[in-house]
Amino acid sequence: MLRETDIILAIESSCDDTAAAVLKGRKVLSNCIANQNLIHKAYGGIVPELASRAHQSKIIPVVSQALTEANIDKKELTAIAYTQGPGLLGSLLVGSSFGKSMAIALNLPLLPINHMQGHLLAHYIENENITPPVFPFLGVTLSGGHTQLILVKEYFEMELIGTTLDDAIGEAFDKCGKRMGLNYPAGHQIDKLAQDGDHLRFTFPITNLKKYDVSYSGVKTAFTNFIQKQKDPDFVTKHLNDLCASLQYTLIQIILNKIEKAAQDYGINQIVIGGGVAANSEIRKQLKNISKSKDWEVFLPSLSLTTDNAAMIGVAGYYKLQQNKYGSISDSAQARLKI
């Protein structure tokens, strides 16, 4: 029997966002995030040591803010969920250590959560206007560190059927953006600039590996070489919008091809998207267009739930709590935790 009165504190610290949320059942009472973009912007990417130090300084204020906004006293909590992995080990250790310490102090059960499962289960957060997907479905996680196709049979019964063999799609956006002189993170800037560009102006290779795996390193290399070969020093500036549009089209087409193949092979018409790149306007547009032509039902997270957040960890914790799948103090953070 589902216990809708359970109150869960969730902590997310897998990468460069320190996040905490409070949920009552599947209802989000608060969802607070402290972003580190300004810290890493100068380096053009995330510096793991700086990320973990920032988590240490921000986790107490963020957790306090989440409890305050939810109007919940820590003594009212039922359980504590935290991200066990995957992610940056130093960052994961901050969140997991804090969660464990708080659970010991309050004598509460611990719920270690797989970050990537959280991205997909975010669609089960209580929302009066949205009906959640029905199992089984094809889950697709798109982020700076992951590009995965997952056959989701139950809440925690997930089979990885395809993944990137090198760079993730978000990483390809950021690295190619850096080549064009864009600031980190570059994905949102490329998306915005591409809206005024011609995606057919330049052509880059669309990889087509066997089965459902993808590769983005080839596109990144081809894009870099293409820019370096240009003799005009102002080439990028003159063609920035077209470059962004062409690059974005290529990166998105690679994963769309695999989504179509997997959905057809497995006979699935529900496609559930999660991860930071799910905020990209072009991939949302393309998925909606394909869903109409193929009679798919595509589930796209709200923009606030695309980036790393603790609400998704909390709802995953809610379902673990219902199934009595508790963790223990001995559970260790895992940088390469498998789905």
Secondary structure, DSSP 8 states (H G I E B T S, - for coil): ---TT-EEEEEE-SSSEEEEEEEETTEEEEEEEEE-HHHHHTTTS--HHHHHHHHHHHHHHHHHHHHHHHT--GGG--EEEEEEESS-HHHHHHHHHHHHHHHHHHT--EEEEEHHHHHHHGGGS--TT-----SSEEEEEESSS-EEEEEEEETTEEEEEEEBSS--HHHHHHHHHHHTT--SS-HHHHHHHHTTS-TTSS-------STT-B--HHHHHHHHHHHHT-S-TTHHHHTHHHHHHHHHHHHHHHHHHHHHHHHHHHT--EEEEESGGGG-HHHHHHHHHHHHHHT-EEE---GGGTSS-HHHHHHHHHHHHHTT----TT----TT---
